[in-house]
């Protein structure tokens, strides 16, 4: 498995992974429930070099198995989303994707990283605390 910048042709798989992992009762409140989201993500990916949003994918045997979107601010990077296909969840896999994305998205002036997690997602919150994130 390896992590690299996403290709716009992978937007559909990114949407599929997001929809499979995101709480179904909250999906309708996100852009990921819209019929145009794949086109929107494809456009963001096509403009990696012009925008603040970078998309990284975890690839195994040529198949996208996970993704993270990292947004760059003047002083920080922010993990907007990150999900894995359930078939590849194992200790360290998500951490590797997260660290790779943050390290490669980071500019010299950025000294902080942030993310947000639903309050009721205790296992993910616990994992982020173990990585050094504070609530």
TIVO-2410 file (N, C-alpha, C; in nm, 3 decimals):
# residues 135
REC num residu      c1      c2      c3 atome chaine
REC   1      X   0.084  -0.118   0.000     N      A
REC   1      X   0.000   0.000   0.000    CA      A
REC   1      X   0.088   0.124   0.000     C      A
REC   2      X   0.042   0.226  -0.067     N      A
REC   2      X   0.113   0.352  -0.065    CA      A
REC   2      X   0.014   0.468  -0.072     C      A
REC   3      X   0.062   0.586  -0.033     N      A
REC   3      X  -0.020   0.707  -0.033    CA      A
REC   3      X   0.035   0.802  -0.138     C      A
REC   4      X  -0.055   0.862  -0.212     N      A
REC   4      X  -0.017   0.961  -0.314    CA      A
REC   4      X  -0.131   1.059  -0.333     C      A
REC   5      X  -0.102   1.168  -0.404     N      A
REC   5      X  -0.208   1.262  -0.441    CA      A
REC   5      X  -0.312   1.191  -0.526     C      A
REC   6      X  -0.436   1.226  -0.507     N      A
REC   6      X  -0.545   1.164  -0.581    CA      A
REC   6      X  -0.547   1.214  -0.725     C      A
REC   7      X  -0.599   1.130  -0.813     N      A
REC   7      X  -0.629   1.168  -0.951    CA      A
REC   7      X  -0.777   1.201  -0.959     C      A
REC   8      X  -0.812   1.294  -1.046     N      A
REC   8      X  -0.953   1.332  -1.056    CA      A
REC   8      X  -1.042   1.215  -1.096     C      A
REC   9      X  -0.987   1.118  -1.168     N      A
REC   9      X  -1.064   1.000  -1.208    CA      A
REC   9      X  -1.103   0.914  -1.088     C      A
REC  10      X  -1.046   0.940  -0.971     N      A
REC  10      X  -1.075   0.862  -0.850    CA      A
REC  10      X  -1.182   0.926  -0.762     C      A
REC  11      X  -1.240   1.036  -0.808     N      A
REC  11      X  -1.341   1.107  -0.729    CA      A
REC  11      X  -1.459   1.016  -0.695     C      A
REC  12      X  -1.502   0.934  -0.788     N      A
REC  12      X  -1.613   0.843  -0.762    CA      A
REC  12      X  -1.585   0.746  -0.650     C      A
REC  13      X  -1.465   0.693  -0.646     N      A
REC  13      X  -1.428   0.600  -0.539    CA      A
REC  13      X  -1.419   0.673  -0.405     C      A
REC  14      X  -1.372   0.796  -0.407     N      A
REC  14      X  -1.367   0.877  -0.284    CA      A
REC  14      X  -1.507   0.896  -0.229     C      A
REC  15      X  -1.601   0.931  -0.316     N      A
REC  15      X  -1.740   0.949  -0.273    CA      A
REC  15      X  -1.796   0.817  -0.219     C      A
REC  16      X  -1.768   0.709  -0.286     N      A
REC  16      X  -1.816   0.577  -0.242    CA      A
REC  16      X  -1.764   0.544  -0.101     C      A
REC  17      X  -1.636   0.566  -0.077     N      A
REC  17      X  -1.577   0.537   0.054    CA      A
REC  17      X  -1.637   0.629   0.160     C      A
REC  18      X  -1.652   0.757   0.127     N      A
REC  18      X  -1.712   0.850   0.222    CA      A
REC  18      X  -1.852   0.805   0.260     C      A
REC  19      X  -1.934   0.779   0.159     N      A
REC  19      X  -2.074   0.743   0.186    CA      A
REC  19      X  -2.086   0.612   0.265     C      A
REC  20      X  -1.993   0.521   0.246     N      A
REC  20      X  -1.997   0.394   0.318    CA      A
REC  20      X  -1.956   0.410   0.465     C      A
REC  21      X  -1.882   0.514   0.496     N      A
REC  21      X  -1.827   0.531   0.631    CA      A
REC  21      X  -1.897   0.637   0.713     C      A
REC  22      X  -1.954   0.737   0.649     N      A
REC  22      X  -2.013   0.849   0.720    CA      A
REC  22      X  -2.145   0.807   0.783     C      A
REC  23      X  -2.177   0.857   0.902     N      A
REC  23      X  -2.305   0.821   0.964    CA      A
REC  23      X  -2.423   0.852   0.871     C      A
REC  24      X  -2.500   0.750   0.840     N      A
REC  24      X  -2.608   0.763   0.742    CA      A
REC  24      X  -2.713   0.866   0.784     C      A
REC  25      X  -2.736   0.878   0.913     N      A
REC  25      X  -2.836   0.975   0.959    CA      A
REC  25      X  -2.789   1.119   0.945     C      A
REC  26      X  -2.661   1.140   0.917     N      A
REC  26      X  -2.607   1.275   0.902    CA      A
REC  26      X  -2.564   1.305   0.758     C      A
REC  27      X  -2.562   1.205   0.675     N      A
REC  27      X  -2.513   1.221   0.538    CA      A
REC  27      X  -2.590   1.328   0.462     C      A
REC  28      X  -2.720   1.336   0.481     N      A
REC  28      X  -2.803   1.433   0.411    CA      A
REC  28      X  -2.769   1.578   0.441     C      A
REC  29      X  -2.693   1.600   0.546     N      A
REC  29      X  -2.652   1.736   0.583    CA      A
REC  29      X  -2.519   1.776   0.520     C      A
REC  30      X  -2.463   1.688   0.441     N      A
REC  30      X  -2.332   1.714   0.380    CA      A
REC  30      X  -2.345   1.727   0.229     C      A
REC  31      X  -2.242   1.780   0.169     N      A
REC  31      X  -2.237   1.790   0.023    CA      A
REC  31      X  -2.228   1.652  -0.040     C      A
REC  32      X  -2.183   1.553   0.036     N      A
REC  32      X  -2.166   1.417  -0.017    CA      A
REC  32      X  -2.299   1.349  -0.050     C      A
REC  33      X  -2.409   1.404  -0.007     N      A
REC  33      X  -2.539   1.348  -0.040    CA      A
REC  33      X  -2.591   1.402  -0.173     C      A
REC  34      X  -2.526   1.505  -0.226     N      A
REC  34      X  -2.575   1.566  -0.350    CA      A
REC  34      X  -2.531   1.485  -0.473     C      A
REC  35      X  -2.607   1.495  -0.578     N      A
REC  35      X  -2.576   1.421  -0.700    CA      A
REC  35      X  -2.454   1.479  -0.774     C      A
REC  36      X  -2.416   1.601  -0.745     N      A
REC  36      X  -2.303   1.664  -0.813    CA      A
REC  36      X  -2.172   1.658  -0.738     C      A
REC  37      X  -2.168   1.586  -0.627     N      A
REC  37      X  -2.048   1.587  -0.544    CA      A
REC  37      X  -1.926   1.526  -0.615     C      A
REC  38      X  -1.946   1.424  -0.695     N      A
REC  38      X  -1.833   1.363  -0.764    CA      A
REC  38      X  -1.765   1.464  -0.857     C      A
REC  39      X  -1.845   1.540  -0.929     N      A
REC  39      X  -1.792   1.643  -1.018    CA      A
REC  39      X  -1.719   1.751  -0.939     C      A
REC  40      X  -1.777   1.789  -0.827     N      A
REC  40      X  -1.715   1.889  -0.739    CA      A
REC  40      X  -1.578   1.843  -0.690     C      A
REC  41      X  -1.569   1.720  -0.643     N      A
REC  41      X  -1.441   1.667  -0.593    CA      A
REC  41      X  -1.341   1.653  -0.707     C      A
REC  42      X  -1.388   1.609  -0.822     N      A
REC  42      X  -1.300   1.599  -0.938    CA      A
REC  42      X  -1.239   1.735  -0.969     C      A
REC  43      X  -1.319   1.840  -0.961     N      A
REC  43      X  -1.270   1.975  -0.988    CA      A
REC  43      X  -1.167   2.019  -0.882     C      A
REC  44      X  -1.194   1.988  -0.755     N      A
REC  44      X  -1.097   2.022  -0.650    CA      A
REC  44      X  -0.964   1.951  -0.673     C      A
REC  45      X  -0.972   1.824  -0.708     N      A
REC  45      X  -0.850   1.746  -0.732    CA      A
REC  45      X  -0.775   1.802  -0.853     C      A
REC  46      X  -0.846   1.838  -0.957     N      A
REC  46      X  -0.783   1.895  -1.077    CA      A
REC  46      X  -0.710   2.026  -1.048     C      A
REC  47      X  -0.746   2.091  -0.937     N      A
REC  47      X  -0.686   2.220  -0.902    CA      A
REC  47      X  -0.600   2.214  -0.777     C      A
REC  48      X  -0.539   2.097  -0.751     N      A
REC  48      X  -0.450   2.085  -0.635    CA      A
REC  48      X  -0.348   2.198  -0.630     C      A
REC  49      X  -0.292   2.229  -0.744     N      A
REC  49      X  -0.183   2.327  -0.746    CA      A
REC  49      X  -0.230   2.472  -0.733     C      A
REC  50      X  -0.361   2.495  -0.734     N      A
REC  50      X  -0.413   2.631  -0.722    CA      A
REC  50      X  -0.492   2.657  -0.595     C      A
REC  51      X  -0.530   2.553  -0.525     N      A
REC  51      X  -0.618   2.571  -0.410    CA      A
REC  51      X  -0.553   2.531  -0.279     C      A
REC  52      X  -0.633   2.537  -0.175     N      A
REC  52      X  -0.586   2.503  -0.041    CA      A
REC  52      X  -0.626   2.362   0.000     C      A
REC  53      X  -0.696   2.290  -0.086     N      A
REC  53      X  -0.746   2.157  -0.055    CA      A
REC  53      X  -0.665   2.053  -0.132     C      A
REC  54      X  -0.603   1.961  -0.058     N      A
REC  54      X  -0.526   1.854  -0.120    CA      A
REC  54      X  -0.589   1.720  -0.083     C      A
REC  55      X  -0.602   1.634  -0.181     N      A
REC  55      X  -0.665   1.503  -0.162    CA      A
REC  55      X  -0.559   1.395  -0.180     C      A
REC  56      X  -0.547   1.309  -0.082     N      A
REC  56      X  -0.452   1.197  -0.085    CA      A
REC  56      X  -0.530   1.068  -0.079     C      A
REC  57      X  -0.481   0.968  -0.152     N      A
REC  57      X  -0.546   0.838  -0.151    CA      A
REC  57      X  -0.447   0.730  -0.107     C      A
REC  58      X  -0.502   0.631  -0.041     N      A
REC  58      X  -0.429   0.510  -0.004    CA      A
REC  58      X  -0.460   0.408  -0.113     C      A
REC  59      X  -0.356   0.358  -0.179     N      A
REC  59      X  -0.375   0.270  -0.293    CA      A
REC  59      X  -0.309   0.135  -0.265     C      A
REC  60      X  -0.381   0.029  -0.300     N      A
REC  60      X  -0.330  -0.107  -0.288    CA      A
REC  60      X  -0.364  -0.180  -0.417     C      A
REC  61      X  -0.262  -0.232  -0.485     N      A
REC  61      X  -0.282  -0.300  -0.613    CA      A
REC  61      X  -0.362  -0.215  -0.712     C      A
REC  62      X  -0.335  -0.086  -0.716     N      A
REC  62      X  -0.400   0.004  -0.809    CA      A
REC  62      X  -0.540   0.047  -0.770     C      A
REC  63      X  -0.592  -0.002  -0.657     N      A
REC  63      X  -0.727   0.032  -0.611    CA      A
REC  63      X  -0.723   0.129  -0.495     C      A
REC  64      X  -0.804   0.233  -0.501     N      A
REC  64      X  -0.814   0.328  -0.391    CA      A
REC  64      X  -0.883   0.259  -0.274     C      A
REC  65      X  -0.817   0.259  -0.159     N      A
REC  65      X  -0.869   0.194  -0.039    CA      A
REC  65      X  -0.901   0.292   0.073     C      A
REC  66      X  -0.867   0.418   0.053     N      A
REC  66      X  -0.893   0.520   0.153    CA      A
REC  66      X  -0.853   0.655   0.099     C      A
REC  67      X  -0.893   0.759   0.171     N      A
REC  67      X  -0.857   0.894   0.128    CA      A
REC  67      X  -0.856   0.987   0.249     C      A
REC  68      X  -0.788   1.098   0.232     N      A
REC  68      X  -0.796   1.208   0.326    CA      A
REC  68      X  -0.790   1.338   0.248     C      A
REC  69      X  -0.865   1.435   0.295     N      A
REC  69      X  -0.859   1.569   0.238    CA      A
REC  69      X  -0.795   1.659   0.342     C      A
REC  70      X  -0.689   1.726   0.303     N      A
REC  70      X  -0.615   1.816   0.392    CA      A
REC  70      X  -0.631   1.958   0.338     C      A
REC  71      X  -0.674   2.048   0.423     N      A
REC  71      X  -0.686   2.189   0.384    CA      A
REC  71      X  -0.573   2.267   0.448     C      A
REC  72      X  -0.513   2.353   0.369     N      A
REC  72      X  -0.400   2.433   0.416    CA      A
REC  72      X  -0.443   2.574   0.448     C      A
REC  73      X  -0.410   2.617   0.568     N      A
REC  73      X  -0.430   2.756   0.608    CA      A
REC  73      X  -0.295   2.822   0.621     C      A
REC  74      X  -0.292   2.950   0.655     N      A
REC  74      X  -0.163   3.019   0.667    CA      A
REC  74      X  -0.074   2.963   0.776     C      A
REC  75      X  -0.134   2.916   0.887     N      A
REC  75      X  -0.053   2.868   0.999    CA      A
REC  75      X  -0.082   2.724   1.037     C      A
REC  76      X  -0.175   2.657   0.966     N      A
REC  76      X  -0.208   2.521   1.006    CA      A
REC  76      X  -0.256   2.438   0.887     C      A
REC  77      X  -0.256   2.307   0.909     N      A
REC  77      X  -0.321   2.216   0.817    CA      A
REC  77      X  -0.441   2.158   0.891     C      A
REC  78      X  -0.546   2.132   0.818     N      A
REC  78      X  -0.668   2.082   0.879    CA      A
REC  78      X  -0.714   1.958   0.804     C      A
REC  79      X  -0.732   1.850   0.877     N      A
REC  79      X  -0.781   1.726   0.819    CA      A
REC  79      X  -0.932   1.740   0.807     C      A
REC  80      X  -0.979   1.759   0.685     N      A
REC  80      X  -1.121   1.779   0.664    CA      A
REC  80      X  -1.197   1.646   0.665     C      A
REC  81      X  -1.141   1.545   0.604     N      A
REC  81      X  -1.200   1.411   0.602    CA      A
REC  81      X  -1.090   1.309   0.591     C      A
REC  82      X  -1.119   1.190   0.635     N      A
REC  82      X  -1.029   1.078   0.616    CA      A
REC  82      X  -1.102   0.949   0.646     C      A
REC  83      X  -1.109   0.861   0.548     N      A
REC  83      X  -1.180   0.735   0.565    CA      A
REC  83      X  -1.107   0.622   0.492     C      A
REC  84      X  -1.123   0.502   0.547     N      A
REC  84      X  -1.067   0.382   0.486    CA      A
REC  84      X  -1.178   0.287   0.449     C      A
REC  85      X  -1.154   0.209   0.345     N      A
REC  85      X  -1.242   0.099   0.315    CA      A
REC  85      X  -1.231   0.000   0.432     C      A
REC  86      X  -1.341  -0.054   0.481     N      A
REC  86      X  -1.334  -0.145   0.596    CA      A
REC  86      X  -1.239  -0.263   0.576     C      A
REC  87      X  -1.218  -0.304   0.453     N      A
REC  87      X  -1.132  -0.421   0.426    CA      A
REC  87      X  -0.984  -0.396   0.457     C      A
REC  88      X  -0.942  -0.270   0.468     N      A
REC  88      X  -0.801  -0.242   0.494    CA      A
REC  88      X  -0.776  -0.184   0.633     C      A
REC  89      X  -0.880  -0.176   0.713     N      A
REC  89      X  -0.861  -0.123   0.848    CA      A
REC  89      X  -0.776  -0.218   0.929     C      A
REC  90      X  -0.666  -0.164   0.976     N      A
REC  90      X  -0.573  -0.239   1.061    CA      A
REC  90      X  -0.490  -0.136   1.136     C      A
REC  91      X  -0.433  -0.174   1.249     N      A
REC  91      X  -0.352  -0.078   1.324    CA      A
REC  91      X  -0.246  -0.012   1.236     C      A
REC  92      X  -0.243   0.120   1.240     N      A
REC  92      X  -0.142   0.197   1.170    CA      A
REC  92      X  -0.177   0.240   1.029     C      A
REC  93      X  -0.277   0.179   0.967     N      A
REC  93      X  -0.309   0.212   0.827    CA      A
REC  93      X  -0.364   0.354   0.818     C      A
REC  94      X  -0.465   0.386   0.896     N      A
REC  94      X  -0.522   0.520   0.895    CA      A
REC  94      X  -0.422   0.625   0.940     C      A
REC  95      X  -0.340   0.590   1.040     N      A
REC  95      X  -0.238   0.681   1.090    CA      A
REC  95      X  -0.138   0.714   0.980     C      A
REC  96      X  -0.098   0.615   0.905     N      A
REC  96      X  -0.004   0.636   0.795    CA      A
REC  96      X  -0.062   0.730   0.691     C      A
REC  97      X  -0.187   0.710   0.655     N      A
REC  97      X  -0.254   0.797   0.558    CA      A
REC  97      X  -0.262   0.940   0.611     C      A
REC  98      X  -0.301   0.954   0.736     N      A
REC  98      X  -0.313   1.086   0.799    CA      A
REC  98      X  -0.179   1.158   0.804     C      A
REC  99      X  -0.075   1.091   0.854     N      A
REC  99      X   0.057   1.154   0.865    CA      A
REC  99      X   0.113   1.190   0.729     C      A
REC 100      X   0.098   1.101   0.633     N      A
REC 100      X   0.151   1.129   0.499    CA      A
REC 100      X   0.084   1.253   0.441     C      A
REC 101      X  -0.048   1.258   0.450     N      A
REC 101      X  -0.120   1.374   0.396    CA      A
REC 101      X  -0.081   1.503   0.463     C      A
REC 102      X  -0.074   1.501   0.596     N      A
REC 102      X  -0.037   1.624   0.668    CA      A
REC 102      X   0.106   1.666   0.637     C      A
REC 103      X   0.197   1.572   0.632     N      A
REC 103      X   0.338   1.605   0.606    CA      A
REC 103      X   0.357   1.662   0.467     C      A
REC 104      X   0.289   1.609   0.369     N      A
REC 104      X   0.307   1.656   0.232    CA      A
REC 104      X   0.227   1.782   0.201     C      A
REC 105      X   0.119   1.805   0.273     N      A
REC 105      X   0.039   1.926   0.249    CA      A
REC 105      X   0.099   2.047   0.318     C      A
REC 106      X   0.179   2.023   0.418     N      A
REC 106      X   0.230   2.130   0.504    CA      A
REC 106      X   0.328   2.221   0.430     C      A
REC 107      X   0.313   2.350   0.453     N      A
REC 107      X   0.409   2.450   0.405    CA      A
REC 107      X   0.502   2.485   0.520     C      A
REC 108      X   0.610   2.554   0.491     N      A
REC 108      X   0.709   2.586   0.592    CA      A
REC 108      X   0.653   2.666   0.710     C      A
REC 109      X   0.556   2.752   0.686     N      A
REC 109      X   0.504   2.837   0.792    CA      A
REC 109      X   0.398   2.774   0.880     C      A
REC 110      X   0.355   2.655   0.847     N      A
REC 110      X   0.246   2.592   0.921    CA      A
REC 110      X   0.302   2.513   1.040     C      A
REC 111      X   0.254   2.546   1.157     N      A
REC 111      X   0.308   2.485   1.279    CA      A
REC 111      X   0.204   2.406   1.357     C      A
REC 112      X   0.079   2.405   1.311     N      A
REC 112      X  -0.027   2.333   1.384    CA      A
REC 112      X  -0.107   2.246   1.287     C      A
REC 113      X  -0.172   2.146   1.346     N      A
REC 113      X  -0.264   2.062   1.269    CA      A
REC 113      X  -0.394   2.052   1.347     C      A
REC 114      X  -0.504   2.045   1.278     N      A
REC 114      X  -0.633   2.035   1.342    CA      A
REC 114      X  -0.725   1.939   1.269     C      A
REC 115      X  -0.830   1.902   1.337     N      A
REC 115      X  -0.934   1.817   1.279    CA      A
REC 115      X  -1.055   1.825   1.369     C      A
REC 116      X  -1.166   1.776   1.320     N      A
REC 116      X  -1.281   1.766   1.408    CA      A
REC 116      X  -1.346   1.630   1.388     C      A
REC 117      X  -1.413   1.586   1.493     N      A
REC 117      X  -1.474   1.453   1.497    CA      A
REC 117      X  -1.607   1.468   1.570     C      A
REC 118      X  -1.707   1.396   1.525     N      A
REC 118      X  -1.833   1.397   1.598    CA      A
REC 118      X  -1.810   1.351   1.741     C      A
REC 119      X  -1.875   1.416   1.834     N      A
REC 119      X  -1.858   1.388   1.976    CA      A
REC 119      X  -1.887   1.243   2.011     C      A
REC 120      X  -1.982   1.181   1.943     N      A
REC 120      X  -2.020   1.044   1.976    CA      A
REC 120      X  -1.930   0.939   1.909     C      A
REC 121      X  -1.830   0.982   1.834     N      A
REC 121      X  -1.737   0.888   1.769    CA      A
REC 121      X  -1.617   0.866   1.861     C      A
REC 122      X  -1.642   0.797   1.970     N      A
REC 122      X  -1.541   0.784   2.076    CA      A
REC 122      X  -1.417   0.709   2.033     C      A
REC 123      X  -1.428   0.608   1.950     N      A
REC 123      X  -1.309   0.532   1.911    CA      A
REC 123      X  -1.214   0.618   1.827     C      A
REC 124      X  -1.268   0.697   1.736     N      A
REC 124      X  -1.183   0.784   1.654    CA      A
REC 124      X  -1.123   0.895   1.741     C      A
REC 125      X  -1.202   0.950   1.831     N      A
REC 125      X  -1.150   1.054   1.921    CA      A
REC 125      X  -1.036   0.999   2.004     C      A
REC 126      X  -1.051   0.878   2.054     N      A
REC 126      X  -0.946   0.814   2.134    CA      A
REC 126      X  -0.819   0.795   2.050     C      A
REC 127      X  -0.837   0.752   1.927     N      A
REC 127      X  -0.723   0.734   1.836    CA      A
REC 127      X  -0.651   0.864   1.807     C      A
REC 128      X  -0.726   0.971   1.788     N      A
REC 128      X  -0.663   1.101   1.762    CA      A
REC 128      X  -0.589   1.152   1.886     C      A
REC 129      X  -0.644   1.128   2.003     N      A
REC 129      X  -0.572   1.168   2.126    CA      A
REC 129      X  -0.441   1.090   2.136     C      A
REC 130      X  -0.443   0.964   2.100     N      A
REC 130      X  -0.321   0.883   2.104    CA      A
REC 130      X  -0.216   0.935   2.009     C      A
REC 131      X  -0.258   1.003   1.903     N      A
REC 131      X  -0.164   1.063   1.808    CA      A
REC 131      X  -0.116   1.202   1.850     C      A
REC 132      X  -0.170   1.252   1.962     N      A
REC 132      X  -0.125   1.381   2.013    CA      A
REC 132      X  -0.221   1.495   1.992     C      A
REC 133      X  -0.336   1.470   1.932     N      A
REC 133      X  -0.436   1.576   1.916    CA      A
REC 133      X  -0.505   1.599   2.050     C      A
REC 134      X  -0.536   1.725   2.077     N      A
REC 134      X  -0.607   1.761   2.200    CA      A
REC 134      X  -0.746   1.807   2.167     C      A
REC 135      X  -0.839   1.781   2.258     N      A
REC 135      X  -0.978   1.826   2.237    CA      A
REC 135      X  -0.992   1.969   2.286     C      A
***
